[in-house]
Amino acid sequence: VSSVIQIGAVVEKQPMLYIVLNVLIFIVNAIIGMGLIKISLEFLDKKKPKFSDLFYVKPLVNFILASLIRGVVTVIGFILLIIPGIIFLIRLQYVTYLIVDKNLPPVEAVKKSWEMTKGNTWNLFLFGILLFLVNVLGAIFLLVGLFVTVPLTMLATTYVYRKLLLHSKAS
């Protein structure tokens, strides 16, 4: 949907509209991203998620700031050479979970994600490849399989987040 909207406001014809639409799409994606994390956490906690959880906006500013920090750090890592970028991406993957789950400030969420993934980078890398392959398998089945594999991989990611969080508190 966002691509169709962006195509309607071609950069050359209406650059301000294009910028405004990109910002709005970024915000809507952030809200839905927070909602999906909230729903995954609720599901894992054996609570019944509500449809309204999809539009969870409580930590929106912190979520956006943390996402920007994570994005900038990851891009810098990729500029330094691809391997640091991959490491930063893996180590900071739970920043947004910490914002939604623990309502941490952005910088604290970055530090906590870095701490909780310490010593697990290689395992998380392999886990990410496995999740990618599961979603590729879902896509092979005429994209319909993605309706099963995407929620499954999101719950698996949330499960690993909770295990790492529990382990980091025990240390």
C-alpha positions as MATLAB code, in Angstrom:
seq = 'VSSVIQIGAVVEKQPMLYIVLNVLIFIVNAIIGMGLIKISLEFLDKKKPKFSDLFYVKPLVNFILASLIRGVVTVIGFILLIIPGIIFLIRLQYVTYLIVDKNLPPVEAVKKSWEMTKGNTWNLFLFGILLFLVNVLGAIFLLVGLFVTVPLTMLATTYVYRKLLLHSKAS';
ca = [
       0.000    0.000    0.000;
       2.771    2.416    0.921;
       4.503    1.846   -2.421;
       1.326    2.636   -4.335;
       0.882    5.852   -2.355;
       4.497    6.840   -2.984;
       4.197    6.169   -6.709;
       1.211    8.547   -6.785;
       3.429   11.369   -5.514;
       6.367   11.130   -7.874;
       9.404   12.935   -6.495;
       9.867   15.121   -9.553;
       6.264   16.352   -9.638;
       5.545   16.894   -5.929;
       8.665   16.559   -3.759;
       7.067   17.987   -0.586;
       4.114   15.629   -0.840;
       6.551   12.770   -1.361;
       8.487   13.715    1.811;
       5.310   14.142    3.879;
       3.966   10.787    2.664;
       7.255    9.072    3.519;
       7.181   10.495    7.040;
       3.541    9.456    7.498;
       4.244    5.965    6.156;
       7.235    5.679    8.505;
       5.032    6.635   11.479;
       2.225    4.254   10.483;
       4.760    1.439   10.013;
       6.233    2.230   13.453;
       2.787    2.061   15.067;
       1.969   -1.248   13.397;
       5.450   -2.582   14.208;
       4.935   -1.734   17.880;
       1.506   -3.339   17.737;
       2.851   -6.563   16.260;
       5.528   -6.728   18.955;
       2.895   -6.060   21.647;
       0.633   -8.792   20.243;
       3.547  -11.265   20.077;
       4.488  -10.503   23.679;
       0.867  -10.883   24.831;
       0.500  -14.159   22.944;
       3.719  -15.500   24.463;
       2.500  -14.439   27.939;
      -0.659  -16.490   27.300;
      -2.791  -13.361   27.313;
      -5.458  -12.754   24.710;
      -4.310   -9.937   22.400;
      -6.921   -7.412   21.351;
      -7.285   -5.862   17.902;
      -6.573   -2.468   19.498;
      -3.102   -3.771   20.488;
      -2.186   -3.520   16.805;
      -2.307    0.270   17.204;
      -0.204    0.478   20.364;
       1.207    4.019   20.401;
       2.293    4.597   24.004;
       6.078    4.622   23.359;
       5.898    5.996   19.794;
       8.542    8.713   20.183;
      10.975    6.362   21.960;
      10.292    3.653   19.380;
      11.035    6.009   16.477;
      14.170    7.430   18.136;
      15.451    3.945   18.978;
      14.731    2.739   15.435;
      16.662    5.698   14.024;
      19.617    5.108   16.367;
      19.656    1.414   15.464;
      19.419    2.253   11.767;
      22.249    4.793   11.857;
      24.531    2.454   13.825;
      23.798   -0.399   11.420;
      24.407    1.756    8.327;
      27.723    2.924    9.806;
      28.587   -0.750   10.383;
      27.824   -1.582    6.749;
      29.918    1.382    5.597;
      32.839    0.124    7.710;
      32.532   -3.173    5.831;
      29.652   -5.586    5.711;
      30.598   -7.768    8.705;
      30.332   -4.962   11.342;
      26.939   -4.024    9.904;
      25.685   -7.580   10.267;
      27.018   -7.747   13.819;
      25.346   -4.430   14.735;
      22.097   -5.578   13.128;
      22.128   -8.812   15.146;
      23.160   -7.225   18.436;
      20.583   -4.424   18.207;
      17.634   -6.445   16.915;
      15.807   -6.351   20.264;
      15.921   -2.579   20.762;
      12.307   -2.135   19.662;
      11.167   -5.085   21.780;
      12.700   -3.424   24.836;
      10.901   -0.168   24.025;
       7.512   -1.898   23.754;
       8.004   -4.490   26.504;
       9.961   -2.553   29.135;
       9.299    1.051   28.019;
      13.029    1.792   28.133;
      14.417    5.081   26.809;
      16.098    4.684   23.380;
      19.750    4.787   24.466;
      19.084    2.432   27.376;
      17.275    0.030   25.020;
      20.287    0.057   22.685;
      22.636   -0.713   25.589;
      20.348   -3.452   26.946;
      19.972   -5.128   23.538;
      23.755   -5.051   23.142;
      24.184   -6.566   26.601;
      21.576   -9.315   26.236;
      22.902  -10.502   22.864;
      26.528  -10.620   24.061;
      27.998  -14.062   23.471;
      25.046  -15.079   21.294;
      25.876  -13.279   18.045;
      26.760  -16.393   16.076;
      23.685  -18.319   17.331;
      21.430  -15.335   16.552;
      22.963  -15.104   13.076;
      22.161  -18.777   12.427;
      18.690  -18.291   13.922;
      18.116  -15.374   11.528;
      19.163  -17.489    8.554;
      16.795  -20.248    9.688;
      13.902  -17.759    9.986;
      14.738  -16.383    6.537;
      14.640  -19.883    5.057;
      11.320  -20.622    6.764;
       9.853  -17.465    5.199;
      11.318  -18.354    1.797;
       9.568  -21.693    2.125;
       6.340  -19.823    2.902;
       6.834  -17.629   -0.159;
       7.353  -20.660   -2.379;
       3.784  -21.721   -1.603;
       2.330  -18.902   -3.720;
       2.915  -16.389   -0.913;
      -0.006  -17.943    0.995;
       2.493  -19.783    3.181;
       3.697  -16.418    4.465;
       0.423  -16.118    6.391;
       1.751  -19.001    8.490;
       5.522  -18.445    8.418;
       5.624  -14.705    9.176;
       3.610  -14.958   12.428;
       5.545  -18.112   13.310;
       8.921  -16.415   12.842;
       7.746  -13.331   14.756;
       6.704  -15.515   17.698;
      10.013  -17.384   17.509;
      11.882  -14.070   17.598;
       9.796  -12.933   20.565;
      10.475  -16.215   22.349;
      14.236  -15.803   21.860;
      13.950  -12.184   23.068;
      12.275  -13.335   26.280;
      14.863  -16.083   26.841;
      17.766  -13.657   26.307;
      16.133  -11.074   28.573;
      15.625  -13.653   31.314;
      19.212  -14.876   30.930;
      20.632  -11.324   31.049;
      18.723  -10.605   34.281;
      20.036  -13.817   35.841;
      23.648  -12.868   35.044;
];
